[in-house]
């Protein structure tokens, strides 16, 4: 079993990396973020969607809140500004 200190350290690391990732992605035009690049989640946008879905899914397990999403294939936010704002905020 992991300690609460380890969980807090990993959560801080996750937030730090998300901040760096979204800062870099903010420099891409929307068409480039959404362009199919042949990756598993197709685009940068699709990969960000997957990461956000995973983060929120884990948080919902900790808090017991139903997110109301059907699954990881749902596009959570179509525009990047909303996407980044929600990704970098605490679970709401």
C-alpha positions as CSV (number, residue, x, y, z in Angstrom):
1,X,0.0,0.0,0.0
2,X,1.3,3.5,-0.8
3,X,1.5,6.2,1.8
4,X,-0.5,9.4,1.7
5,X,2.7,11.3,1.3
6,X,3.5,9.3,-1.9
7,X,0.0,9.9,-3.3
8,X,0.4,13.6,-2.7
9,X,3.8,13.6,-4.4
10,X,2.4,11.8,-7.4
11,X,-0.6,14.2,-7.6
12,X,1.8,17.2,-7.5
13,X,3.9,15.6,-10.2
14,X,0.8,15.0,-12.3
15,X,-0.3,18.6,-12.0
16,X,3.2,19.9,-12.8
17,X,3.4,17.8,-16.0
18,X,-0.2,18.7,-17.0
19,X,0.7,22.4,-16.7
20,X,3.8,21.9,-18.9
21,X,1.9,19.8,-21.4
22,X,-1.0,22.3,-21.7
23,X,1.4,25.2,-22.0
24,X,3.1,23.5,-24.9
25,X,-0.1,22.5,-26.6
26,X,-1.5,26.1,-26.3
27,X,1.1,27.1,-28.9
28,X,-0.4,24.8,-31.5
29,X,-3.3,26.0,-33.7
30,X,-6.5,24.2,-33.1
31,X,-6.3,22.5,-36.5
32,X,-2.9,21.0,-35.6
33,X,-4.1,19.8,-32.2
34,X,-7.0,18.0,-33.8
35,X,-5.2,16.7,-36.9
36,X,-5.1,12.9,-37.1
37,X,-1.5,12.0,-36.5
38,X,-1.9,8.2,-36.7
39,X,-1.5,7.8,-32.9
40,X,-3.6,5.6,-30.7
41,X,-5.9,8.5,-29.8
42,X,-5.5,9.9,-33.3
43,X,-4.7,13.6,-32.4
44,X,-3.1,15.6,-29.7
45,X,-6.6,16.7,-28.7
46,X,-7.7,13.0,-28.5
47,X,-4.7,12.2,-26.3
48,X,-5.4,15.2,-24.0
49,X,-9.0,14.0,-23.8
50,X,-7.8,10.6,-22.8
51,X,-5.5,12.0,-20.1
52,X,-8.2,14.2,-18.7
53,X,-10.8,11.4,-18.7
54,X,-8.3,9.2,-16.8
55,X,-7.5,11.9,-14.2
56,X,-11.2,12.7,-13.7
57,X,-12.1,9.0,-13.5
58,X,-9.6,8.4,-10.7
59,X,-10.8,11.5,-8.8
60,X,-14.4,10.3,-9.1
61,X,-13.4,7.0,-7.5
62,X,-11.8,8.9,-4.6
63,X,-14.8,11.3,-4.2
64,X,-17.6,9.0,-5.1
65,X,-19.0,11.5,-7.6
66,X,-20.5,10.3,-10.9
67,X,-19.0,12.4,-13.7
68,X,-21.9,11.7,-16.0
69,X,-19.6,10.7,-18.9
70,X,-20.3,7.5,-20.9
71,X,-16.7,6.6,-21.5
72,X,-13.2,7.6,-22.6
73,X,-14.4,8.0,-26.2
74,X,-16.6,11.0,-25.2
75,X,-15.1,14.3,-26.4
76,X,-15.1,16.2,-23.0
77,X,-14.5,19.7,-24.4
78,X,-14.3,20.7,-28.0
79,X,-12.5,24.0,-27.6
80,X,-9.0,24.1,-26.2
81,X,-9.5,27.0,-23.8
82,X,-12.3,25.2,-21.9
83,X,-10.4,22.0,-22.1
84,X,-7.2,23.4,-20.6
85,X,-9.1,25.4,-17.9
86,X,-11.0,22.3,-16.8
87,X,-7.9,20.0,-17.0
88,X,-5.8,22.4,-14.8
89,X,-8.6,23.0,-12.2
90,X,-9.6,20.8,-9.4
91,X,-12.4,18.4,-10.0
92,X,-15.7,20.3,-10.1
